[in-house]
């Protein structure tokens, strides 16, 4: 992944374009900055189209207030400075106006972050800042006050959200996570009472059983593996673009041979992965110099127990997550295509995927290609990378259609007889 080899201006431009392309701000809304060692702040320009930013458009503001660049710096430079003063560990700040965060900004409340693991860990230090005019000194003072109390995420009354991080990619992922949390909170309310995870469950997750892999040296991909690497990175980018995955959350793996597979690395942004970042795993160990996903143990067990499974996705798209955090059963008998692709999707406790990977792997079969885990997400399998991805996409679309349909009236599911006809016609058993 080449992101950190970019210049500060290149990183700021790339992340700002990504925020805009994901629909998380408007063309002139929001601003991003990066603080470098000499005290300079590289920041997006004032009033410039965020969808067409290049490295040359980013402005360098010096500690004395002078700046270099083709444009004026963002009018919010004062609150970026204030945030860095409040949090000396921050090296990047992201501020924008994503729709679901704005919903909480307008109501001057904070979203639940305890419905899935990632938001609970990444966004737990969250506060609300008093309203002040944009670009004003008072706005900077208000943000300083909240970030000084240890906040990583601050909602601005009637203005949006501001986050920071130790680097720009961490700040972006935190920004993406808090917008996801806000959306998930609002979606889950449509399904009734939502149940979150607690600190004990997080502790259990942190004590999960690690994959037993040794270093594998001098691995050289063959042609089959090289093709698979290209297909995986393309699917991962598409998954991020379609909101099925996020930069920080999601796992994908694909079988190469009976005893080997590729899996996404731990800690790298899924949307920015290159083919060489994927980690090779076989019975002897893992590719040297890389850290495989923390789900490697589960994926290993699934491949060992199911010769027909050639690809796996693990993800937490928001509509699926709404069911995973609610008491309502995720019912797939909505339209024939949904049941055909997913069958019935059983639900298991939060701890299941990581406390006993072998037991969890046994839950899957031809009749059960997808399993939902409470507050954790969905795991889909397939005989190809396309099928596993398609199941993930169908699962999220099915969940979204059920939640949306409630606004239209009472949801009517396919009857048992209609499901039986479907099973018999397409030999689903």
N, C-alpha and C positions, 0 to 999 in steps of 0.2 A: 504494500500500500504506500503510495507516493505522497500522500497529503502533506506530511511534515517536512518533505523536501522542498515544498513551495516557499516562496518568500512570504513575509508577513502580509504584504499587500495581496499576494496570490491566495493565501488562505482566507483572508477576510472576503475577498470577492467571490471565491468559490462557495463559501458558506452562505453568504447573502443571496446568491443566485439559487442555492438549494432551498433556502427558506421560501423564496418567492415561487419557485417551481413546484413546491409541495403545497402551495396554496395557503401558506401560513402567514402571509402578509400581503398588503397591496403594493402597487408599483412604487409608490413613494413612501410607504409606511415602514417604520422600524429602522433600526441601526445596529451595527455590529462593530466591535473594536477589539484590538489585540495590543496588549502592553508588552514591550520588549525590554531587554536588560538595561539599556541606557536611559529608560524613562520615556521614550517616545511612545505615542499611542497612534496606531494605524486604525483609521476609522472610515466608515462609509461617508460619502459626500452628501451634502444638503440637497434635498429635492431632486434627486437623480433616479432614473428608472432602474429599479432593483433587478429587473429581468435582463438587463443588458450590461450590467457592470463588468468591467474588466479590471485587471490588476492596475492598469494605468490610471483608473478613476479613483483609487483609494488615496486618502489624504493622510499625511504624516504630521501629527501635531506634537510639537516639542514641549518639554517641561515649562518653558517660559511663555507658552501660549502662541508662539509663532508657528506657522505651518508651511509645508511644501506640498504642492500638488496643483492639478488643473482646476480644481473646484474648491469651494468652501467646505470645511468639515461640517458634519451633522450638527444641527442646532442643539442636540442633546449631549454634546461633549462634556458639559459641566457635570451631568449625573454619571457619566462614565468615569470621570476623574474621581468623583465622590465614592463610587463603588470600589474603585481600586484602593482608595485610602482606607475604606472601611474593612476591606478584605485583602490584605497584602499577599495572600496566597493565590488570589485570582490573577490570571494572565489573559483572560478573555471575558467579554460581556456581550450577551445577545439580548436585544429588546425588540419586540414586535407585537402585532395585534392579531394573533390567531383567534378564530371565531369563538371557540369554546372557552378559551381563557378570558376573552372579552365578556362572555356571558357572566362569569364570576366577578370580573372587574366592575361590571355595571351593577351587579347586585351587592357588591362590596362584601363578598363572602369568599371562602376558600373551598376548593374541591376536595373530595376524599382522595387520598392517595394510597389507601390500604387495601384496594381491591385486587391488585396484582403485585407480584414480587418486585418487579423493576422499579415501579414508581414509588413503592414503599422505601426502597433503598436509596434511589437516586434523588428523590424530591422531598425527603422527610423534613428538612429544615426550610420551612415555608412561612412567610409572613405577609401582612397586608400593609401597604403604605398609604398614608393620607393623600388626598387629592391636592395637586398643585399644577399651575399652568405649565404646559410643555415648554421646555427650553429655559425655564426659570431657575434661579438660584434655590428657591424654596423646594423645588422638585428634587434637586440634588441633595439638599439637606435631609429631606424625608427619606430618600433611599439610603443615605448614609446611616441614618438612625436604625433602619431595619437590618441592613447588611451587617452593621456593627454588632448586632445581637446573634450573629452566627447563621443568618439566613443564606441559603443557596439560591432560593427562588423567592422573589418578591412580586406580589400582585400590586399594581398601581390602580387606585380607585379611578374608574372611568378613563383608563388609559392603556391597559394591557398588562404585560408581564415582563419582568427583567430577570435574567439568570446569569450566573457566572460560573467559571470553571478554571481548573489549573492549566488548561490549554483550550484552544478554540473548538476542537472536536468534542471535548467533554462538555463544554458549554452548550454546543449545538444539541448534543444528545440529551442533555438535561432539559433544554427548551422543547425538544420534540416529545420528551417524556411527560412534561407537565401539561402540554396541550392534549396528549393522549389521555392523561388522567382526568382532565376536565371533561373530555368527550365521554369517557367511560362512565364517569359519575352520572352524567345526564342520561346516558343510555340505560344504565342499570336501574334508574328510578322508574322506567317504564315497565320493568319486569317485577316490580314489588320490592320487598325488603332485600337489600344486598348484604352479604356477609363478607367481612374483610379478613385478612390474615393478621396474626399477632406476632409479637416479638419471639415467643417460644417457637412458632413455626419457622420464623426466619433463622433462629438458632439451629433448628433441626436441618434446615437447608444447608447452612454453612458447615455442618458436620456430615454432609452427604458422603457416600462411598465414592472415592475417586476411581477413575479408570486405571487399571494396572497395565501401564505401557512403559516399555523401555525405549531408549534412544535407538533410532534406526539410521545408520549412517549410509552415505553414498547412494541414496535412492535416486534413480533416474527414470522419469516417467516414460512409458511407452506411448505409442500412437493412440491407443484406446483411452488411456488415462488423460492424455492431452485434450482429446475431444471432450471428455467428460468434464474436465476443469473449465473449459470454455462454456459448456452448457450450464454448469452450476452457477458460474458468476453471472451469466445472463439472466437466469431465473431469479437469483438473489436481487439483482438490480430491479427487475420487473416487480418482484414482491414488495420492495421498498416503495417503488413508484405508485403501486396500487394500494398501499396501506396495509398489506398483509403482514409485513415485517417492518421493523424500524432499524435505524442504523445500529442501535445497541442491542436489540432484542430479536431473537430468532436463531434457529439452528437448522442447517441442511446437511444431509450426507447422501452419498450415492455409492453403490457397490461397484467395484472394478472387477473383482473375481470372487470366487467362492470364499476366499479368506482375506480379502483386502477391500478397503473403501476409502473415500475421501470425506472429510468433514470440515465444517467451517472452523476457523480459529477463535480462541477466546480473546475478547477485548478489542478486536478490530471492527471497524464500521462496515456493516454488511453491504451498504450501497457503494462503498469505495474499494471493495476487495478486488484484487487482481488474481489471475489464475494461479500464480506462484504462491499466493498466501494460503491456499487451501492445504489442509494437512493430510498426508498419506498415513493410513493405519493398516497394519497387518498383524499376523499372529506373533511376529518377532518384536513389534513395537511401533513407534511413531517416527515420523520424519524429524530428523535432528534440526534444532534451531527454531522450532515452532511449538506453540502451545495450543493443543486441540480444545474444542469446546468442552465445558464441564458436563455436557450430556453424552460424552463419548462412551461411558460405561453402558448407558441404556441402549444407544445405537448399536454397539458391539453385540449385546445380547439379542437384540431383535434380529440382526443379520444371522447370527449363529442358530437361532431357533426357527427362522423362517426363510427357507431357500428361495421362495417366490418373491420376497421383498427385495427390491433393488434400489429403493430410495426412500428417504424419510424427511419430513418437515416437522419442526416443532415451532409453534408460533402463538402469539396472543393478539390477533386482530381484534379491534374494539367490540364488535357486535358479538363475537364468540366469547370474549372476555366478560361481557355483560351477563351471558348465561352462566359462565364459569363462576361468577361471583354472586349469583342469585339462587333462590330456592326453586326456580322454575326449570323444568326439564327441557333440554334442547331436543326438540322433536323434528325429525327430518322428513316426515311424511307430508310435506307441503306440496310439492310438485313431483311428478315421476322422476325427473332427472336428479333431484336432490337425493331421493331414496336410492335410486340406482347407483349413484356414485358413492354414497356414504353408508348405506344400510342404516341400522339403528346405531347411534353413537352412545355407548355407555359412559357413565360419569364415575370417577373415583376420587379419593381424597387428595389433597394438596401434596402430601409427603410421598405418595406412591411412586412417582417416577425416579426419585433419587435415593430412597431408603432401601429399596430392593429391586434393582434393575432387572434381574432374571425373572422375578415374579411379574413385574410390569410387562416385560417382553412377551410373556405367555398370554397376556390379555388380547393380543392381536391375532387375527386369522383372516382367511378369505371372507368370512362373514362379518368380521369386525376390522375393517381397514383403518378406522379412525377412533381415537379415544379422547375424551375430554377429562381434564384434571382440574379440580376446583382451585380457583385463584392462580392457576399455573398456565393454562392454555390448552391447546389441542395438538395432538400428534397424529399426523397423517402418514400413511405408508402407500406404496404402489410398486407395480412391477417395472416402472420406469420413473425417471425424474419428472417427466411431464404429468404422469398420472398422480403422483404424490402431490405435486404443485396444484393440479386441477382440483384435487379433493380439498386442499386447503382453501382455494378460491371459492369452491362451491359451498363449503361449510360457512365461510364468512358471509357470502351472499344469501344463504338460507337464513342465517341468524338475523341478518339485516332486514330481510323481507318480512319475517315474523314480527319484529319490533315495529317496523313501519306500518304493517297491516293493521296493527291495533288502532291506528289513527283513522282507519277506514271503516272498521267495524269488528265483528267477532270473527276470529280466525277459525276456519273450518279445515281440518286435516283430512287426508285420505283415509277412508275406512279400512278396517281389517280385511275385508273382502277385496277391496281395490289394491291393497298392498299384496295380498296373496296372488292376485292375477299378475301383478308386476313381477313378483318373485318367480312364478311359474313360467311366464312368457320369456323372461331373460335368464332363467336358470341361475338365480342369485344364491341358491343354496347347494 
